[in-house]
Amino acid sequence: MPEFKIQHVTKYTYDSPVRDSANQVILYPIQDDYQEVIKHDIKITGEPFVDVHIDYYGNEVGSFTHTESHTKLEISSKMLVITKHRMYPIDDMFADQQWSDLRLLNHQVPFIDFLRQEYFEGLDELKAIIESQKIANETPYQLAMRFCKYVYENFDYIKGVTTVETTLDEIWKIKAGVCQDFAHILMEMLRMVNIPARYVSGYICTSKATMRGEGATHAWAEAYIPNYGWLGLDPTNNIIANENHVRLAVGRNFSDCSPVKGVYKGAAGHTLEVAVSVGNPDDDHMEEYEHDIHHHDAPIPKPANVPKNSYRQYMEMMQQQQQQQQ
Amino acid sequence: MQESAYFTKYTPTPNTWDEMFGADAQIRDHYQKVIQYLGAESIEELNKKEDLAKRLFMSQGITFTVYSGDEGIEKIFPFDIIPRIITGDEWAFVEKGIKQRLEVLNLFLKDVYSNQFIIKDGIVPADIIYSCPHFLREMYNVKVPYDIYVHVAGIDLIRDYDGTFYVLEDNLRTPSGVSYMLENREITKRLFPDLLPQCGVRSVTEYPNILYKNLLSLSPRQIPNPTIVLLSPGIYNSAYFEHTTLARLMGVELVEGRDLVVDNHKVFMKTTTGLQQVDVIYRRVDDEFLDPLVFNPSSVLGVAGIMGAYRKGNVAIVNAIGNGVADDKAIYSYVPEMIKYYLNEEPILKNVPTYQLGNPEEAEYVFGNLNKMVVKRTNGSGGYGMLMGHAATQQEMDEYKAEIIKNPRDFIAQPTISLSAAPCYMQGKLTPRRIDLRPYALVGPDGIEIVPGGLTRVALREGSLVVNSSQGGGSKDTWVLI
């Protein structure tokens, strides 16, 4: 059973003091039969009280505020997690039976949320591709695996080419993105053929550092397979997400799982640094990797005229509200 | 009875329930006294009163905002000096019906945000609830004080040709217009000082006191003087006049989002002497804009982190967040079923038959009968974006149809209900115009209270069936008799 020590640091630095910041973190590893959390600690600048609640999708969500004037905000999450290999689906039921089992979920909670198609311009094109991909008597499991491969083969993995605000339309046009874009496209394909699909955020951890999104905040999709349940599919690496994937949250899409987001008041722009390192628990050495998932530092424009006088700067700070998101 | 010239010309609209005229062309009993009084006045006198009413509205700044048109957006809400009169019996019926409906809508909200029994039992389809943009998953399992979600409701009622009351809409989010109910009464008191006591008109002035009492009872802190604020989106909101009026009448602070801050899951108001903890927020900001951290991130009308304070029970928010799932127009058609489900009772007030355009068979029927239908957006309000089939051109119908096909779930259709008519004083004579009725219900830990009255809206254009103030409607004082 693999054991992972993960450290995930999110650091915002502001050009000038900001205040009244309210934040939400979804950084708590899921506890279930395949994932055991031995230790988890979150440290935040100013040591605010973090209130944790369970959201609609069962994720632990933390919220905290930092009202005092500040120029940096660091959120450091450290965990020790043991994962277990999960058997792959046996997939010995007739395909027809499986597809009709899936149809029964169409109007059921919670699957409704995971079947809802997001409209985008490439939908018709995607439909045609899906039709061309279909093979008679194929099971949902087989089809899902092929979709995963399709996304892997037809989209380029390019860091920084998209942001959290990039729409499906744009991703479809440039046929490139990072892990969350891959996950969104795969989910869209699965939902189109009536396989419930949900978004997963977490970390991918292997000993060799050969995977895309490795050691960074990662994202993939889960497909609902009859008689099995949720099957993790990582289209960025074209593999089944299993004991090397540590799960933080599930939801309809990225916004339901956004690991760190916040709103603050101030005229300052901010820079965001994210570092995730994965280490062997017996060893103090932690490998550092760059972050993969997009963040929200780009779209904040600097004010055209930075107010020189401190009164105006204060007023700006009180009035200007900005968002930050990893 | 002496009848002036302006009165003898009154011709009721055919096939329409006239609030004043009975079927035998006789003035109904409850209008007798008013008509006698008016009959004794000269046209000059009435014109003077009408003029006075206009000047009073203007000088007191009783305005609303229209979000289109080239002229100034602040408009006087046109006021008709002839009151709309409701008998004690009619009111008792309406009151009972609204109470039943509100009790159920509140149970429904509690249910969809916790156990979802009504979905499991197949009464309301999960699809309809889950596709409603106002079904906020963020409210799931959030405990609200006394399990009350709807504290203030403005349920719109209309009367068909036979006088039957129908519920047209349940407004359970931030219903507006109550200040007009209060102001209209104040104006009537000045125009016809003797008439109100003579006719035995019940008072509506208790409204702000009841609302205040209810807000006070929701305070999470058991302290002598909890801080209550009215959160307004600000001066550009169409109901800003109302926000200032209610804050003044209740003696609470009128604030905007920028006046509040959340610290450690508590809400504070910025004052000249520092931060002051806020216990109860009567908000007139929509859910979507209330918390930029959780909902629309670009909103500057709300307060970041307020949802966290609410979830922890550190602040009471009125109305609760997420109520839009209960007054969605597609869910509206299930309210009679909900009443049977939760209370095992028959609905007292009727629903207008409603077709879901998300359902292909119903959509086909609607498209075949578009000229007899009113089509609305399920999440629209204020009469914006409606199609009145009987008055629409073929082109308008075709364009609207194209809109529907893009997103059928967002539309419902209802057969055109004629709406009752009441006499209005226009250019020196009494003329029938279509009206509706919006009574205001207040729900607190002690139960549901409805002040006897409400806002009667008038479609001022001849033949028009649209009473919304944003669409050229006016209003009348609404009298409920003892």
Interface residues (C-beta under 8 A of the other chain):
Chain A: D20 S21 A22 N23 Q24 P48 F49 D51 H53 I54 D55 Y56 Y57 S63 F64 T65 T67 H107 Q108 V109 I112 D113 R116 K261 G262 V263 Y264 M318 Q319 Q321 Q323 Q325
Chain B: Q116 I119 P125 A126 D127 Y130 S131 R137 E138 Y140 N141 R258 V261 V262 D263 N264 H265 P292 L293 V294 P297 S298 V300 A304 G305 G308 R311 K312
